[in-house]
């Protein structure tokens, strides 16, 4: 809200430009450090503490393990008897223990929210700070590697889950895209450079120009939205072909099943050698 206050109430475009640069550069850098470096340092510290504890409790843990194993196994059937037992010095044991001690991945909400805020900074005030797109691309390149490092080294590996799309975030991005038309048209009409280009234009004329330009751009956006499909044509054709082949295979399998059933009934009634 502070950016809107600076843009449309104070109307200080230099301050608005500096605030956008601060949000896109410094804030994004701090977020990346908090997401990657801070958890990694915390994990390193916890690992050192756990290593020290392990040095003092190794013998006791080994005795407890042998006692627990003899109590559980006994003469009963072992459900894990066909699973090969790893050697105590196998590196896969330490790797599994380290991965199990990592923090749980809470989901993609924070990652989507970060991208959503960045998208808002870029599109809502692009007429004042056009270079924001460059900083956003640079940040996204770094964010890809940072998220990969975070998922591989900081958090436990999350389970994959099939989804149709990005859900409500798609609508949220579309709303911000529509709002960017209003904000950028308003900033252009309030811009001192535009006012100096038309010194004889009155306030009413500027308002009418804003409304006219805003309606034209919203109309263009709507036309592009309805003319460009969400799925390319070749994808829709491939999906339709796959669905057709699946239905055809299912129909063939059903017909073969019915044929075998009728053949069995016929042989039951007329004998195995009747045709």
Long-range contacts (C-beta under 8 A, 24 or more apart in sequence): 3-121, 3-124, 3-125, 4-183, 7-125, 7-128, 7-183, 7-186, 7-187, 7-190, 8-186, 8-190, 11-190, 13-128, 13-187, 13-191, 13-192, 16-125, 16-128, 16-129, 17-128, 17-129, 20-121, 20-125, 20-128, 20-129, 20-132, 21-129, 21-132, 21-135, 23-121, 24-118, 24-121, 24-122, 24-132, 24-135, 24-136, 24-139, 25-135, 28-118, 28-135, 28-139, 31-114, 32-139, 32-142, 32-143, 32-146, 35-146, 35-147, 35-150, 36-146, 36-149, 36-150, 36-154, 39-103, 39-150, 39-154, 39-155, 40-153, 40-154, 43-102, 43-153, 43-154, 46-101, 47-98, 47-101, 50-101, 99-156, 99-157, 100-156, 102-154, 102-155, 102-156, 103-154, 103-155, 103-156, 104-155, 104-156, 105-151, 105-155, 105-156, 105-157, 105-158, 107-158, 111-147, 112-166, 112-169, 114-143, 115-140, 116-169, 116-172, 116-173, 116-176, 119-173, 119-176, 120-176, 123-176, 123-177, 123-180, 124-176, 124-179, 124-180, 124-183, 124-184, 125-183, 125-184, 125-187, 126-180, 126-184, 127-184, 127-187, 127-188, 127-191, 128-187, 128-191, 177-221, 178-218, 178-221, 181-214, 181-217, 181-218, 181-221, 182-214, 185-210, 185-213, 185-214, 185-217, 186-210, 188-213
